[in-house]
Amino acid sequence: MSFVPVSSTVIDSILFRDAFGTPAMREVFSDRRLIARYIEVEVALARAEARCGVIPSEAAEAIARESRLERIDFDHMRHETDIVGYPILPLVHQLVAMCGEAGRYVHWGATTQDIMDTANVLQVRDALDLVEADIRTLRGILADLAKKHRNTPMAGRTHLQQALPVTFGYKVAIWLAMFDRHQERLAQLRERVLCVELAGAAGTLASLGDKGLQVQQALAEELGLAVPATTWHVARDGFAEAVNLLALVTGSLGKIALDIMIMASTEFAEVYEPFVKGRGASSTMPQKRNPISSELMLAAAKGVRQHAGLMVDAMIQDFERATGPWHAEWIAIPESFILTAGALHQAKFALGGLIVDTDQMRRNLGLSRGLIVAEAVMMGLAPAMGRQQAHDVVYDACRSVNETGGTLAEALAALPAVTAHFDRQAIDRLTDPANYLGLAPAMVDRAIAASAKTH
């Protein structure tokens, strides 16, 4: 009998983990990588303190040399963590033993949250790199799709009703602009979020005396992080901002997913996710082709939104060290990044190979038998007969179409007030939805040009 995994959430499930996440993002937040980050911070702290003359250089060298992830007894560390409630003291116990005489200088002047927060920042930095790379790729896909369908006419819909003609490229350009803004937001938050945390028990660096700020600066340099103006043990806006950005990213993905799912419905039949044999199949209905990637994107958006609220709630912390909200971050941060990575992966697949039925889009434009361009016809007739008469004529023609059938072009062609000024060819031009796209193509050009300037 083969081994049956015991994972209990979609994040780690052997069945669902690649639907809701990616291997690269799961690795960033894996236990081994997290503990490696704890060790990295402890080693960097020793080096920083040696640079500042707080501990002997030989001790820092020994700590750097002997502190190795492969030497950690994970079972013992887990057992001690269950007792202590935090993983740093159990880790320090093992590092002290590894480092021999130099072990007395491990974790010098630091507190548990210093190490955990800084390690989490290093994780978030790696995670943001992955998110940024995915957003860049997705923006390229969207730009290409918008350009390709710059002039592809389709029904624009408001309140789920046909409103006016647009182009599919215009719709995609709106999606693209959202992710251009997310790219900018991500760049802007880095300087606020990627800060070292070293402040000691109550945040005053008292344990390091007059060398505290110097050591803090040196630690930041060792790790390539910024130095905050004050400690942020209980000022959690940085991490909250990061997760709320992920909520914005997945919210935009959810909007795209909803559009695709509705447009892929049988009654619309305008777009389809890429065909992969068996994907989206039903156990009972062989004809089904469900929009699986879009469904996963929408689910991820809902999940990350919940975690964004949790992170905002976790900002409300008491005095100089919280009594519980901090722990909520341990849940929200990894899961939010993993869900976001999964949603971006699904988006790259769905949009990278999106099947667009331009003929069906045009057929859907004709469902209203020309009524979708009633405004265009009115404005086209107005120069010849005045706006108010044009309105009344088109209104009567629309009523005729609704009551007796036919098309708007046919109804107009039967009205002497119209034929006195326009022949049938001109009427057909006025009632062709493809001739009333407004500035949709120009907006596509503007969006693509703006995206090209977004770094």
N, C-alpha and C positions, 0 to 999 in steps of 0.2 A: 504494500500500500504506500502511495506517495505521501509526502508530508503535506498536511493541510495547514496553511497559515492561519493565525489567530487574530488578524487585524479586525478591528471593529468599527472603523470609520472609512469613508470614501477616500480620505487623504492617503491612507496606507493600504487600502484593500487591494488584494491581488486582482480583483475583478474590476474595480472602478478607478484605481489610482491614476491611470493614464487618461481617463475621461475627464477627471476633475483637476489634474495637475500635470506636471512634467517631471521627468527624472532629474533634470538639472536643478529645478527649484526645490524639489524634495531633498536633494543632497545638501543644498545650502542650509536647510533647517533640520538636517538629520542630527541625531544624538552625538554621533562621532564628530561631525563637523562643529557642533556647538561646544563640545568639550575641548576640541582642538583650539577653538577660539578663546576659551577660558585660559588655556595654557599659553596661548600667544600673548594675551594681555598680561598675564603674570610675568612672563619672560620680558616683555617690553617694559613693564614697570621696574623690574630689577635693573635693566639696562639704563633706563632713564634715571634711576636713583644713583647708579654708579657714575653716570655722567655729571650729576650734580653733587657728588661727594657725600651722598647720604649713606650708601653702603659700599663695601670694598669692591673694586673692579673684579677681583678674583672670584668673589661670591657671585656676581652677576654672570660672569663667564661660566661658572659651574652650573648655575641655575639654567642658563640657556642650553648648555650641553646635555644636561641630565634629564631635563623635563621633556619626556617623550610620551606621546599619546599611546604608542604600542606597549608601554609599560604600565598603563593604568589597569587596575583590577575593577572592571565595570560592575561586576556583581556586588563587590564590597562597597563601591561608591554608591550604587543604587540603594543598598541596605542602609548606609549611613544617611543618605539624603532623605529617606523615609523618616528617619528619626529626627534629624536636624530641621528639616523643612526646606532647606536650600542646598544646592550642590557644591558651593564653593568651599566651605569648611572641609567636607569630605575630600575634595580634590586637593586642598592645601595639605591635608594630612599625608596624602600619598606623595605629593611633590617634595615635601620636607624630607620624607624618608629616602626618596630618590637622590636628593642633592647632598646628603651627608652633612658635613660641617657647614656648608653654605646654606643648608636648609633653614637655618635660623633667620635668614633674610628674605625668605619667600613671603610674599603678600605684605611686605613692610609698609605700615602706615595706611593700608587700604581697608575698605569695608566690603562686605559681600556684594552690595549693590553696585559699587564701583566696577567690579570685575564683570558682573552679569550685564549691566547696562552697556558697558563698552563693547563686550563681546556681541551683544545684540545689535549694536550699531554696525559692527563689522559684517554681521549677517545681512542687515538691511542694505548696506552698501553693495554687497554682492547681488542681493535680490533686485535692487534697483537697476543694476547693470543689465540683468536679464530682462527685466520689464522694458527698459529703454530700448534694448536691441529688438525686442519683439514689436514694440510700437513703431520703430523705424521701418522694420520690414513691412508691417501692416500699412503704414502710410504710403510706401512704395506701391503696394498692391492696389490701394484705393486710388492713388493718383493715376495709375495706368488704366484702371477701370473707368474712372471719370473721363479721362481723355478719349478712350475708345467709344464711349457712349455719350459724348458731348452733345450730339444732335439726335439721339434716339428718342423719339417722342413717346410719351406714355401719359396716362391719366394722373394728374395730381389730385390727391384726395384730402379732404378735410372732413372731420367727423365721420370717417369711413365712407364718405360719399364723394363721387367724382366732382371736382371743383373746376379746375382749369388744366389745360395741358402743361406738362413740364417735360424735361428730358430725364432719362435714367442717369445720365452723367451728372445732372444737377443734383439729384438725390444723393449720389455717391460723393459729390463734392462737399455736401453738408456733413457727411460722415467723416470725410478727410479733415475738414476744418476742426472738428472736435478733437481729433487725435493730434493735430498740430498744436492745439492749445494744451493738451495733456503733456506733450513733449516739452513745452515751455515750463509748465508747472513742475514737472519732474526735475528739470535743471535748477529751477529756483529753490526748491525745497532742500536740495542737497546741503547747501551751506547752513541751513537751520537745523537739519537732522543729524548730519554726520559730524557730531561733536564728541570728543572724549568725555568720559565721566571719571573724575578722580577728585573726591572731596572729603573722604573720611566719614566717621560715624554720624555726625550731625551736619556735614556739609561745609565745615569751616577749615578743613585741612590742618586742624590743630596738631594732629599726630606727627606732622612733618615739620613743625616749627616754622622758621622763616624761610625754609626751602620749598614750602608747599607749592606755591605758584610756579616756581622754577621746574619742579618735578612734573607738575601737570603739563607744562609746555613741552617738556622733553618727551613725555609719554605720548602726547599728541603727535609730535614729530616722528617718533618711532613707528606709529601706526598709520600715519598719513591722514590724521583727523584734525578738525578745527578745535580751537579752545573756546569754550563758552564764557560769557561774561560772569555768570554765576553757576553754582551747582544746579543740576536739574533732577535731583533725586525725586522731588515731588512736583516738578514742573514738566508735565508729560505732553505738552503740546506738540513737540517734535514728532514723536512716534504716532500721536493721534493724527497729525497732518499727513504723515506717510500713508496710513491706512485709509484715511478719508480720500486721499488721491486715488488709491486703488478702487475705492467705491465709485469715484467719478469715472475712472477708466472702464470698470466693468458695467457701470450704468450706461455708458455710451455703447458698449458691446451689446448690452441688453436691448437697447433701442434698435440697433442694426438687426439683431436676432429677431425681434418682433416684426420688423418690416419684412425680413426674408420669409419668416414663417407664414405671414398672411399672404404675401405675394406668391408663395409656393403652394397655397391651397388650391384645390381642384378648380374652384370657381374663378380664381385669378390666373393661375398657371403661367406666371410671367418669369419667374426665376426658379432655379433648382440648385441645391447643393451638389457638389461634384459626385458623379456616379462611381461608387465602389461596390462591387458585387456583394450583396447581402447586407450592406449598410442601410439602416432604416427600415429593414424588413419587418413585417408583422408575422406573428406565429400563426395567425388564422386567415389573414387577407393577403394573398400573394401579390396583389396589385399595388400595395402600399409602398411609398417611398418617403418615409418620415424625415423631417429636417433635424437630424440628430445633433449636429454641431450647434445649431441655433438654440435648440432646447437646452443643451449643456451651458451655453453662454448665458442664457437667461437665468438658469438655476444658480450659476456662480454669482451673477449680479445680485441676486436676492441674498445669498449667503454673505457676501462681502459687505453689503449694506448693513446687515445685522451686526457684523463685527465693527463697522465704522461707528455705529451707535455705542457699542460696548467700549470702544477706545475713548470716546468723548466722556462717557460715564466714568471711566477709570481716571480721568484727569482730576476728579474731585477727591483729593487726598488730604489727609490730616497732618497738620504741622510739618515737621522736618523728616518724617518717615511714615509711609502709609501703613495701614493695618489690613490691607487686603486688595485694594484696587490694582496694585502693581501686578498681582498674580493673574488678573484677568488678561493682561497683555500677553502673557505666555500662551494663552489660548488664541487670542485674536491675531497677533502679528504673523505667526507662521501660517496659519490657515488662510488668512487673507492673501498673502503672497502666493501660496500654492494654488488657490482657487483662481487668482488673477492670471497666473501663468497658464493654467489649464484653459481658461477662457480665451486668452490671446492665441494659444495654440489652435484651438478650434476655429477661431476667426480667420487665422491665416489659411487654414485648410479650406474653409467654406468660401471665403471671398477670393482666394487665389485661384480656385477652379470653378467659380460661380458660372452656372449655365444660364444665359440670358436669352429668353425667347422674344426677340424684337417683333416678330410677326404677331405674336399673341398680345403684346403691348399695344400694337396698332389696332388689333381687333377689339380690344377692350376700350380703346378710345372711341370706337364707333358704336358702343353699346347704347349711348344716349341718342343716337341717330342725329348727331350734330348739335344737340342742345348744350353740350359742354362748352361750345364756343359762342353761345348766345351773346355774351358780352362783346366778343370780337366783331360779330356781325353788326350789332348795334353801333359800335364805334366806326365800323366801315361804312355804314349807311348814313351816319350823321352828317358828314360834309355835304351830301347831296340833298338831304331833306330836313336837316335840323335834328338836334339830339332828341327832343321830346317826341317828335313824330317817329323817329327811328326806333325809339324805345317802344312806342305803342305798336308799331308794325311787327317788330320782333316778338313782342309779347303775344300778339294774336297768332303769329306763326307757330310759336311754341305751344300754345293751347291747341292748335290744330293737330300738331304732331302727337301730343299726349292723348287727344280724344279720338282721332281718326287714323292714326298711324302715319307711315311714311317717314321721310327725313325732313330736317329743317330746310335743306336746299330745295326740296320739292315744294314745301309749303311756301317758301319765299318766292319761288318761280311762278306760283299761282296768284301772286298779289300784284296787281297793276302798279301800285305805288312803288314797288321794287323794280319791276321790269322796265318801268319808264326810265330808269337810270342805269340798270345793270343787266347784262346778258347772262345766259346760263353759265358760261365759262367763268365770269367774274363772281357769280354767286357760289359756284363750286370752290373757288379759291377762298372766298370769305368763310366758308363753312368747313374748310379742311383744318382739323386741329393742329396739324404739323406746321401751319402758317401762323399759329398764335402761341408761340413759345416764350414771348416776352424776352427778357434778357438772360434766360436760363443758360444758353451756351456761353455768353460773355461771363456770367458768374462762375462757370466751370473754369474758364481760362484764368480768371482772377484768383480762384482758390488754388489752382495748380501752381500758379506763379508765387503765391504767398507761401505755399507749402515748401517750395524749392528753397526759400530763404530761411525756413525754420530749422534751426540746429539744436 
